[in-house]
Amino acid sequence: MALPPDQIAELNARLARYLAAEAAVLTNQEYELAGRKVVRADLAEIRAAVEDLRGQLNRAQGISPRRGRVRRVVLR
């Protein structure tokens, strides 16, 4: 699925924003501001969005997805 350059640029911009949000959450998950407790977004949701965006970019650029590890099973 080839995307136009402007859509790829938008995906890259969204990915950058999600990575910045991830860094902010990792730095300080919750804090107090003017007597109010502020909690940042859920780290798991941010990481899921990052993986999704990376997958979209990889597909748009023709990069094949990572494959799982090959495992050998011995039946007895």
C-alpha positions as CSV (number, residue, x, y, z in Angstrom):
1,M,0.0,0.0,0.0
2,A,1.8,3.1,-1.2
3,L,0.8,6.3,0.4
4,P,1.3,9.8,-0.9
5,P,4.3,11.7,0.6
6,D,2.0,14.0,2.5
7,Q,0.3,11.2,4.3
8,I,3.6,9.6,5.1
9,A,4.8,12.9,6.5
10,E,1.6,13.1,8.7
11,L,2.2,9.5,10.0
12,N,5.8,10.5,10.9
13,A,4.5,13.6,12.6
14,R,2.0,11.6,14.6
15,L,4.7,9.1,15.5
16,A,6.9,11.9,16.8
17,R,4.1,13.2,19.0
18,Y,3.4,9.8,20.4
19,L,7.1,9.3,21.1
20,A,7.2,12.7,22.9
21,A,4.1,11.7,24.9
22,E,5.8,8.4,25.8
23,A,8.9,10.2,27.0
24,A,6.7,12.6,29.1
25,V,4.9,9.7,30.7
26,L,8.2,7.9,31.5
27,T,9.6,11.0,33.0
28,N,6.6,11.7,35.3
29,Q,3.4,9.6,35.2
30,E,1.5,11.9,37.5
31,Y,2.1,15.3,39.2
32,E,0.3,18.0,41.1
33,L,-0.3,21.4,39.5
34,A,-2.0,24.3,41.4
35,G,-3.4,21.8,44.0
36,R,-4.9,19.5,41.3
37,K,-3.5,16.0,40.6
38,V,-2.8,15.5,36.9
39,V,-2.3,12.0,35.5
40,R,-0.8,11.5,32.1
41,A,-2.1,9.1,29.4
42,D,-1.8,5.4,29.8
43,L,1.6,4.2,28.7
44,A,0.2,0.9,27.2
45,E,-2.1,2.8,24.9
46,I,0.7,5.1,23.8
47,R,3.0,2.2,23.1
48,A,0.2,0.4,21.2
49,A,-0.3,3.5,19.0
50,V,3.5,3.8,18.4
51,E,3.6,0.1,17.2
52,D,0.5,0.7,15.0
53,L,2.0,3.8,13.4
54,R,5.4,2.1,12.8
55,G,3.5,-0.8,11.2
56,Q,1.6,1.7,8.9
57,L,4.8,3.4,7.9
58,N,6.5,0.1,7.2
59,R,3.7,-1.1,5.0
60,A,3.5,2.3,3.2
61,Q,7.2,2.1,2.5
62,G,7.1,-1.5,1.5
63,I,9.1,-2.9,4.5
64,S,7.9,-6.3,5.5
65,P,6.8,-6.8,9.1
66,R,9.0,-8.4,11.7
67,R,8.4,-12.1,12.0
68,G,8.2,-14.1,15.2
69,R,10.9,-16.2,16.5
70,V,11.2,-19.8,15.1
71,R,10.9,-22.4,17.8
72,R,11.4,-26.1,17.7
73,V,8.9,-28.3,19.5
74,V,9.8,-31.9,20.4
75,L,6.7,-34.1,21.0
76,R,7.1,-37.1,23.3
